[in-house]
């Protein structure tokens, strides 16, 4: 009756450790990095924010939760400062802070302004290429 104990010892010694999934990449907006992510076909979210904006502050934890989702590991989030990067947000056709723009590669798939609802923000980020 030594066999069951032997198998238990083998099973215990072959335990598999699974590493947690990595979160999406979050970085300051940079036109070169944005163009590279587009060429790579990555899902992209541009978060146009202002430090003084209460809506932006409400969006931040929603975005933070989403980027930790297992499905978002290939996504890159570019944070574009409304106060210091005016020429960049103007080129994107943005008119105010708290704007979120989703891309799949080169194509914009959606945008929202002032939305803080987690389900709608996730839907925006996951929007397919039209």
C-alpha positions as CSV (number, residue, x, y, z in Angstrom):
1,X,0.0,0.0,0.0
2,X,2.9,2.3,-0.5
3,X,1.8,3.3,-4.0
4,X,-0.8,5.9,-3.1
5,X,1.7,7.7,-0.9
6,X,4.2,7.7,-3.7
7,X,1.7,9.2,-6.2
8,X,0.8,11.8,-3.7
9,X,4.5,12.8,-3.3
10,X,4.9,13.0,-7.1
11,X,1.8,15.1,-7.4
12,X,3.0,17.5,-4.7
13,X,6.4,17.8,-6.4
14,X,4.9,18.8,-9.8
15,X,2.8,21.7,-8.6
16,X,2.4,24.3,-11.3
17,X,2.6,28.0,-10.5
18,X,0.7,30.3,-12.8
19,X,1.8,33.9,-13.0
20,X,-0.8,36.6,-13.0
21,X,-1.7,38.1,-16.3
22,X,0.1,41.4,-17.0
23,X,-1.9,44.6,-17.1
24,X,-2.2,46.8,-20.2
25,X,0.6,49.3,-20.8
26,X,-0.2,52.8,-19.5
27,X,2.0,55.7,-20.5
28,X,2.0,59.4,-21.3
29,X,0.9,60.3,-24.8
30,X,3.7,60.6,-27.3
31,X,3.0,60.8,-31.1
32,X,5.7,58.4,-32.0
33,X,4.7,55.8,-29.5
34,X,1.0,56.2,-30.5
35,X,1.9,55.7,-34.2
36,X,3.9,52.6,-33.4
37,X,1.1,51.1,-31.3
38,X,-1.3,51.8,-34.3
39,X,1.1,50.1,-36.7
40,X,1.3,47.1,-34.4
41,X,-2.5,46.9,-34.5
42,X,-2.8,47.1,-30.8
43,X,-6.0,48.1,-29.0
44,X,-5.5,51.7,-27.8
45,X,-7.2,54.1,-25.5
46,X,-6.3,57.8,-25.4
47,X,-7.4,59.3,-22.1
48,X,-7.5,63.1,-22.3
49,X,-7.4,64.3,-18.8
50,X,-6.8,67.3,-16.6
51,X,-5.6,67.1,-13.0
52,X,-8.2,69.6,-11.8
53,X,-11.1,67.8,-13.6
54,X,-13.6,65.9,-11.3
55,X,-14.9,63.8,-14.2
56,X,-11.3,62.8,-15.1
57,X,-10.8,61.8,-11.5
58,X,-13.9,59.6,-11.6
59,X,-12.8,58.0,-14.9
60,X,-9.3,57.1,-13.6
61,X,-10.2,54.2,-11.3
62,X,-12.6,52.8,-13.9
63,X,-9.8,52.8,-16.5
64,X,-7.4,51.4,-13.9
65,X,-9.7,48.4,-13.3
66,X,-10.2,47.8,-17.0
67,X,-6.5,47.7,-17.8
68,X,-6.0,45.0,-15.2
69,X,-8.5,42.7,-17.0
70,X,-7.0,39.6,-18.6
71,X,-8.4,40.6,-22.0
72,X,-6.7,44.0,-21.9
73,X,-3.0,42.7,-21.7
74,X,-2.2,43.9,-25.3
75,X,-3.9,47.2,-24.9
76,X,-2.0,50.5,-24.5
77,X,-3.5,53.5,-22.7
78,X,-2.0,56.9,-23.6
79,X,-2.7,59.6,-21.1
80,X,-2.8,63.0,-22.8
81,X,-2.7,66.0,-20.5
82,X,-5.3,68.6,-21.5
83,X,-3.4,71.5,-20.0
84,X,0.1,70.8,-21.3
85,X,-0.4,68.9,-24.6
86,X,-2.8,71.3,-26.4
87,X,-1.4,70.7,-29.9
88,X,-1.8,66.9,-29.5
89,X,-5.4,66.9,-28.4
90,X,-6.3,69.5,-31.1
91,X,-4.9,67.2,-33.8
92,X,-7.2,64.5,-32.5
93,X,-10.3,66.8,-32.8
94,X,-10.8,66.9,-29.0
95,X,-12.6,69.9,-27.5
96,X,-12.5,69.2,-23.8
97,X,-10.9,67.1,-21.1
98,X,-12.5,63.8,-19.9
99,X,-12.5,62.6,-23.6
100,X,-11.7,58.9,-24.2
101,X,-10.8,57.8,-27.7
102,X,-10.6,54.1,-28.7
103,X,-8.5,52.7,-31.6
104,X,-7.9,49.3,-33.1
105,X,-4.7,49.9,-35.0
106,X,-5.1,52.8,-37.4
107,X,-8.8,53.1,-37.1
108,X,-10.7,55.0,-34.4
109,X,-13.5,52.8,-33.2
110,X,-15.3,55.2,-30.8
111,X,-15.0,58.2,-28.4
112,X,-16.9,59.5,-25.4
113,X,-16.8,62.7,-23.5
114,X,-17.5,62.9,-19.7
115,X,-18.6,59.3,-19.3
116,X,-17.8,57.6,-16.0
117,X,-20.0,54.5,-16.3
118,X,-17.7,51.4,-16.2
119,X,-19.8,49.3,-18.5
120,X,-20.0,52.0,-21.2
121,X,-16.2,52.7,-20.9
122,X,-15.4,49.0,-21.3
123,X,-17.8,48.8,-24.3
124,X,-16.0,51.8,-25.9
125,X,-12.6,50.2,-25.3
126,X,-13.8,46.8,-26.7
127,X,-15.5,48.3,-29.7
128,X,-14.7,46.5,-32.9
129,X,-13.3,48.1,-36.0
130,X,-16.2,49.3,-38.1
